[in-house]
Amino acid sequence: MTARALVTPKLVARLVQLCGMFGSSHDGERANAAALADRLVRQVGLTWADVIVPPPAEWQHMALVCRAHAHSLNDRERDFLANIGRLRKPPSDKQLDWLIAIYERLQMESVG
């Protein structure tokens, strides 16, 4: 979810329950479940785009892992990771190469 999340586990469970009814063989049950799910999402101030988000791309995952080890990075690497974390599109080949190099180095340091 983008900036907000479904507020409580109870709301999440309710949305999951409603979405599970989308496969009903009864037209009215499907329509009612969809309407109730949409109302629930809107009542908590979200849109479906907030609720249904793709998993992070591999490069985003690598950047998160690297940022979690900021104590092992130099200033230039920390700046790079902060900037790459704000990208809305995939990094360039050069950026990706550097990210992979940092990621692999951190992986080796954690093993060794």
N, C-alpha and C positions, 0 to 999 in steps of 0.2 A: 504494500500500500504506500501511497506517496507520503504525504505529510501527516496523515491521520490513520488511525486503525479502528476497527470495530472495538468499541469501548470495553466490553467485558467478554469473558469466555461464554457466558450465557447467550449473548447476542450472536457470537460466532456459531455456537451450537444450533441456535434457532435458524440462522441463515443456511447452515449445512442441511438441516432437516428440510427446510423449504425447497432448497435446490435439489435434494434427493427426490422430491415429488415431481420434478420436471419430466421424469420418465414414466409417469403413470399412464395406464392405458385409457384413463377417463379424461376426456377433453376438459371438462369443467374443473377437475382437480388440478390439472396442469395449469390452466389459466389462473385459477385462484392462487396457487402456490407462487406463480410468477408475479402476480400483482402484490401479494403479501411480501415477497422477497424484495421487490422494488421499493415498496413503501418503507420497509425496515432500513434499507440502505439509505434512502433519502432522509428518513427521520433522524439518523445519526450524523447527517450533514455530509455524506459521501456520495460519490458517483460510482458507477460500475467500473470505470477506469481506475478508481482508487482501490477497489476491492480485488479486481482481477489484474494482476501484474505478472509479467513473465519473470522467470527466475533470472538472476543476474548472469550476464555473459561470463565466460571463463576469465576474460581479462579483468572484469570487475571483481570477481572473486579473488584473483591474484592480488589486485590492488588492496583489497580489504585485509587480506592476510599480511601483506607487507606493512600496511599502516599499523597493524596490531603489534608489529615488532619495531616500532619507531625508535626505540632505544638502541637498536643495532644499526641505524641508518645515519648517514651524514646529512648535513643541512640541505645539500643539493638534492639528494634522494628524497628527503621528506617533502621538499617543495614540489618536486616532480610528482610524487604520489598524491599530494593534495590537489595539484592541477589536474591530473589524470582522473581523479575521483569526481571531478565536476564535468567531465566530458559527457555529452549526450549522444555521441556517435562513437564508433570504434576508433581506437587510437591509430595513428599512422604506423607504418611498418617499423620505422625507427623507434617510435615510442614503445611499441609492443616489444621490440627486441630488448630495449633497456628494462622494461618491466619484467620480462622473463628472466633476464640476467639477475636482477635484484631478487626476484622470487626464488630462483634456483640457489643463489648464494645463501639466502636465509634458510632454505630447506637443508642445505649442507651443514650450516652452522648449528642447526637444531639437532642434527643427527650426530655430528662430531663432538 
